[in-house]
Amino acid sequence: MSDEIDRNINPQITSVFVGTRDLREVPIYPLSLADELKFSDIITKELTNYFKSTSGLGEEESNMAMAAAILKMIKANIPRLLELVTDPNGRIKLSELTNSQAVEMALLIYDVNFDSLSKNVKSLSEKIKKVFQPERLTQLSVNDIPGIDSSISADLDIEKEELPEDS
C-alpha cells in the first residue's frame, strides 16, 4: 500500500524484482538533480579518460579498453547509486543481483533520470531559440529601406546620337 501511495505522489517511482533465489520487489526512486549532476560528472570523467587512453589503439584493443573502463566505473559507483535510488530499509546488496537485474535497473535509472531529461532539454532549447530568433522583416519594413526605391525610370527618353546618313 505504501508503494502505491508513493507512486501517486511521484509517478517516476518504479520497481524491480531482485534476488538470485527468492525474488523481492524493490522500489526505485528518481535521483535528485544534485545526484544526477554528480553521476553525469563521473561518467564524463571516465569517458574522457577512456578516450585519452585509447587514442592510437586498434579497434579490438579499443573495445577491450572500453569494456574495462565501463566495468571499473560500475564497480566504483554501483553501491553509491543503489543507496541513492532505494530505501534505506530495503537496500539491495550486490550479492542478490543478477547481471540481467542490474542491467534492468540501469535502464530504468537511465530512462527515469537521463532520457526524459535529454528530451525535455531539447524541447526547452527549441522554445528558447524561438524566443530569441530575430524577427523576419515584414513587407512594411522592407519598403522603408532607403535606396531601394528609385526615381529612375526605364521609360525616359534616351538621347540618340545622330549617325551620318549613308547617302
Buried (B, 14 or more C-beta within 10 A) or exposed (E): EEEEEBBEEEEBBBBBEBBEEEEEEBBBBBBEEEBBEBBEEBBEEBBEEBEEBBEEEEEEEBEEBBEEBBEEBEEEBBEEBBEBBBBEEEEBEEEBBEEEBBEBBEEBBEEBBBEEBEEEEEEEEEEEEEEEEEEEEEEEEEEEEEEEEEEEEEEEEEEEEEEEEEE
